[in-house]
Amino acid sequence: MTYFKKYFKVKKIDEKLIFDIKNFNKCLKIIKKSKKKIENYKFTKNLFRYETSLNTYNIVGCAEIVSELKIYFDGTVNALRIDKSIKDDFVLQSIFLKALKNITQISCYHKKLDSNYYWQEFEKILLILKLPMTRFNLEIHSHIFEDWKK
């Protein structure tokens, strides 16, 4: 039994949805699509949905998070001007990086890579999104990746 499966048994999360290759392929399609500015988007209204997707490892939900929040990191939209409920970039980055972390780990699972390859796979996903690694302050968000080997 792999590390992932042991972990999900402890959390009582539905393994079938997480490890299903069809869900993972759907996740990749969602990520690759470019999202345009969402009209009347309120970050705080979606926060509960984001947290639920992250905590249950809903891989499609994580892909939707990445797709929705990507516009704030690629220069399409300035989050601080559009949505007054967002006080700073920290929360946006945190949720975005947590969703990417979940996707990266499942990607490594499907590619049969061990935890030594998490950072490489993370960078590949950022390339798909056309986002530089330097866009994110990984020092501040190091707690998200503390279980990954450097």
C-alpha positions as CSV (number, residue, x, y, z in Angstrom):
1,M,0.0,0.0,0.0
2,T,1.4,3.4,-1.0
3,Y,1.8,6.4,1.3
4,F,-1.2,8.0,-0.4
5,K,-3.5,5.2,0.2
6,K,-2.5,4.9,3.9
7,Y,-3.0,8.6,4.3
8,F,-6.5,8.6,2.7
9,K,-7.7,5.7,4.8
10,V,-6.8,7.7,7.9
11,K,-8.7,10.7,6.6
12,K,-11.6,8.6,5.4
13,I,-11.6,10.2,1.9
14,D,-13.1,8.4,-1.1
15,E,-10.1,6.8,-2.8
16,K,-12.0,6.0,-6.0
17,L,-12.5,9.6,-6.9
18,I,-8.9,10.6,-6.1
19,F,-7.1,7.7,-7.9
20,D,-9.4,7.4,-10.9
21,I,-7.4,8.2,-14.0
22,K,-10.6,9.6,-15.7
23,N,-10.9,12.2,-12.9
24,F,-7.2,13.1,-13.3
25,N,-7.6,13.5,-17.0
26,K,-10.6,15.7,-16.5
27,C,-8.5,17.7,-14.0
28,L,-5.8,18.3,-16.6
29,K,-8.4,19.5,-19.2
30,I,-9.8,22.0,-16.7
31,I,-6.3,23.3,-15.9
32,K,-5.3,23.7,-19.5
33,K,-8.4,25.8,-20.4
34,S,-7.9,29.5,-20.0
35,K,-10.4,31.1,-17.8
36,K,-11.6,34.6,-18.5
37,K,-12.5,37.1,-15.9
38,I,-15.5,36.0,-13.9
39,E,-18.2,38.6,-13.7
40,N,-19.4,39.5,-10.1
41,Y,-16.8,37.1,-8.7
42,K,-16.5,37.3,-4.9
43,F,-13.5,35.4,-3.4
44,T,-15.0,35.2,0.1
45,K,-18.2,33.5,-1.2
46,N,-16.2,30.8,-2.8
47,L,-13.8,30.3,0.1
48,F,-15.8,27.5,1.7
49,R,-16.0,25.6,-1.6
50,Y,-12.2,26.0,-2.0
51,E,-11.5,24.7,1.5
52,T,-13.8,21.7,1.0
53,S,-12.2,20.7,-2.2
54,L,-8.7,21.1,-0.7
55,N,-9.5,19.2,2.5
56,T,-11.2,16.3,0.8
57,Y,-8.6,16.1,-2.0
58,N,-11.3,16.5,-4.6
59,I,-9.0,16.6,-7.6
60,V,-11.5,18.1,-10.0
61,G,-12.4,20.7,-7.4
62,C,-8.7,21.6,-7.0
63,A,-8.4,21.9,-10.8
64,E,-11.4,24.4,-10.7
65,I,-9.6,26.3,-8.0
66,V,-6.5,26.6,-10.1
67,S,-8.5,27.5,-13.2
68,E,-10.5,30.2,-11.3
69,L,-7.5,31.7,-9.4
70,K,-5.0,31.5,-12.3
71,I,-6.1,34.8,-13.7
72,Y,-4.9,36.6,-10.6
73,F,-1.3,35.3,-11.1
74,D,-0.9,35.5,-14.9
75,G,-1.5,39.3,-15.0
76,T,-5.0,39.0,-16.5
77,V,-6.7,40.6,-13.4
78,N,-5.5,42.5,-10.4
79,A,-7.2,40.7,-7.5
80,L,-6.8,43.6,-5.1
81,R,-8.6,46.1,-7.3
82,I,-11.4,43.8,-8.6
83,D,-12.5,42.2,-5.3
84,K,-12.4,44.5,-2.3
85,S,-12.8,41.5,0.1
86,I,-9.2,40.4,-0.8
87,K,-6.9,42.3,1.5
88,D,-3.7,40.9,0.1
89,D,-2.2,38.3,-2.1
90,F,-1.3,35.9,0.7
91,V,-4.6,34.1,0.9
92,L,-4.9,33.7,-2.8
93,Q,-1.4,32.3,-3.1
94,S,-2.0,29.9,-0.2
95,I,-5.2,28.4,-1.7
96,F,-3.7,28.3,-5.2
97,L,-0.5,26.5,-4.0
98,K,-2.5,24.0,-1.9
99,A,-4.6,23.1,-4.9
100,L,-1.5,22.7,-7.0
101,K,0.1,20.6,-4.3
102,N,-2.8,18.2,-4.3
103,I,-2.8,18.0,-8.1
104,T,1.0,17.4,-8.2
105,Q,0.8,14.6,-5.7
106,I,-1.9,12.8,-7.7
107,S,0.0,13.4,-10.9
108,C,3.1,11.7,-9.4
109,Y,0.9,8.8,-8.3
110,H,-0.4,8.3,-11.8
111,K,3.0,8.6,-13.3
112,K,4.3,6.1,-10.6
113,L,6.8,8.7,-9.3
114,D,7.8,8.8,-5.7
115,S,8.0,11.9,-3.4
116,N,11.5,12.8,-4.7
117,Y,9.9,14.1,-7.9
118,Y,7.2,16.3,-6.4
119,W,9.1,19.6,-7.1
120,Q,9.9,18.6,-10.7
121,E,6.3,17.7,-11.3
122,F,5.2,20.9,-9.6
123,E,7.3,22.9,-12.0
124,K,5.9,21.1,-15.0
125,I,2.4,21.9,-13.9
126,L,3.4,25.6,-13.5
127,L,4.8,25.4,-17.1
128,I,1.4,24.1,-18.3
129,L,-0.2,27.1,-16.6
130,K,2.4,29.4,-18.1
131,L,3.3,30.7,-14.6
132,P,6.9,31.2,-13.4
133,M,7.9,29.7,-10.1
134,T,9.2,33.1,-9.0
135,R,5.6,34.5,-9.1
136,F,5.0,32.8,-5.7
137,N,6.7,33.5,-2.4
138,L,7.5,30.0,-1.5
139,E,9.4,31.1,1.7
140,I,6.2,32.5,3.2
141,H,4.3,29.4,2.1
142,S,6.9,26.9,3.1
143,H,4.5,25.3,5.6
144,I,2.4,24.0,2.6
145,F,5.4,22.1,1.2
146,E,7.1,21.1,4.4
147,D,6.5,17.4,3.8
148,W,8.2,17.5,0.4
149,K,11.9,16.8,0.0
150,K,14.0,19.6,-1.4
